[in-house]
Amino acid sequence: MVIDEHIRADGELVRTHLEVADGGKVRIVADDVRGELSVAAVEKVMSRYGRPLDPDIPVTGDAIDLGAARLVRLRFKAAVDADARDWLVWAAPGAEPLAALATGVAAALRYLVMRLTEEREERDG
């Protein structure tokens, strides 16, 4: 599922994809990073950046199931926005849905993958 699209300063389009990987992991794939994180890491990022979603907003859009939870890409246009924005909604059983701007979540996930890759390379030599 594409969770973010943006244009770099050099004019190149970057798409960040999130996929289910083996072993209960989540694969993050972008032009500049590629790696896996735990579902708990994604949940932590959503808990950090997400805010409770208004119950009147229907949670619809592309979705990916991550264990018992579901991550949904929601396109929503608030009254104050000129254009609709992409949001990610974390919907877990027994908890209210949390919504965060997709660009921020994607950036945080890409950063975590980059840091884990650097640490692994340093450790393995």
C-alpha positions in Angstrom: 0.0 0.0 0.0 1.4 3.4 -0.9 1.4 5.6 2.3 3.2 8.6 0.9 4.2 10.4 -2.3 6.3 13.4 -2.5 8.7 15.2 -4.8 12.3 15.7 -3.7 14.2 18.9 -4.3 15.8 17.3 -7.4 12.3 16.8 -8.9 12.2 13.0 -8.5 9.0 11.5 -7.2 9.4 9.3 -4.1 6.7 6.8 -3.1 6.8 5.0 0.2 5.1 1.6 0.3 4.2 -0.4 3.3 3.7 -4.2 3.0 3.2 -7.2 5.2 6.4 -9.2 5.4 7.1 -12.7 6.8 7.3 -13.2 10.6 4.8 -10.5 11.6 7.0 -7.8 10.2 6.2 -4.7 8.1 8.3 -3.9 5.0 8.9 -0.3 4.2 10.0 0.4 0.7 10.9 3.8 -0.8 13.4 4.9 -3.4 16.0 5.7 -0.8 15.3 3.1 2.0 14.2 -0.5 2.2 13.8 -2.6 5.4 11.5 -4.2 7.9 10.0 -3.1 11.2 7.9 -4.8 13.8 4.2 -4.1 13.9 4.8 -2.7 17.4 7.1 -0.1 15.8 4.4 1.0 13.5 1.9 1.1 16.3 4.3 3.2 18.4 4.7 5.7 15.6 1.0 6.0 15.1 0.5 6.4 18.9 3.1 9.1 18.9 1.8 11.1 16.0 -1.8 10.1 15.8 -4.8 11.9 17.4 -8.3 10.5 18.0 -10.3 10.4 14.8 -13.6 12.2 14.8 -16.2 9.4 15.0 -18.3 11.1 12.2 -15.5 10.5 9.7 -15.8 7.1 8.0 -12.6 5.1 7.9 -12.5 4.1 4.2 -9.6 3.7 1.8 -6.8 1.3 1.0 -6.0 -0.8 4.1 -3.5 -3.3 5.3 -4.1 -5.7 8.2 -1.2 -5.8 10.7 -2.0 -8.5 13.2 -5.3 -7.5 15.0 -5.0 -3.9 13.9 -5.6 -2.3 10.6 -3.8 0.6 8.9 -6.0 2.6 6.5 -5.0 5.4 4.1 -7.8 7.9 4.3 -8.1 10.8 1.9 -9.9 13.6 3.8 -10.5 17.3 3.1 -11.1 19.3 6.3 -13.1 22.6 6.0 -9.8 24.6 6.5 -7.9 22.7 3.7 -7.8 23.8 0.1 -7.2 20.2 -1.0 -7.7 16.8 0.5 -4.8 15.3 2.4 -3.7 11.7 2.9 -4.0 10.5 6.5 -3.1 7.1 8.0 -5.6 5.7 10.5 -4.6 3.0 13.1 -7.7 1.0 14.0 -7.0 -1.5 16.8 -9.7 -3.6 18.6 -10.9 -2.0 21.8 -9.3 1.4 21.0 -10.4 4.5 19.3 -8.9 5.0 15.8 -5.9 7.3 15.7 -5.2 9.5 12.6 -2.0 11.1 11.5 -0.8 12.9 8.4 0.6 10.2 6.1 3.7 12.3 5.2 4.8 12.5 8.9 4.2 8.8 9.6 6.0 7.8 6.4 9.0 10.0 7.3 9.2 8.5 10.8 9.1 5.0 9.4 11.7 5.7 6.8 13.9 7.2 9.5 13.6 4.1 11.7 14.5 1.8 8.8 17.5 3.9 8.0 18.7 4.0 11.6 18.3 0.2 12.0 20.1 -0.4 8.8 23.0 1.9 9.9 23.2 0.2 13.3 23.2 -3.3 11.7 26.0 -2.3 9.3 28.1 -0.9 12.1 27.6 -4.0 14.3 28.3 -6.4 11.4 31.3 -4.5 10.3 
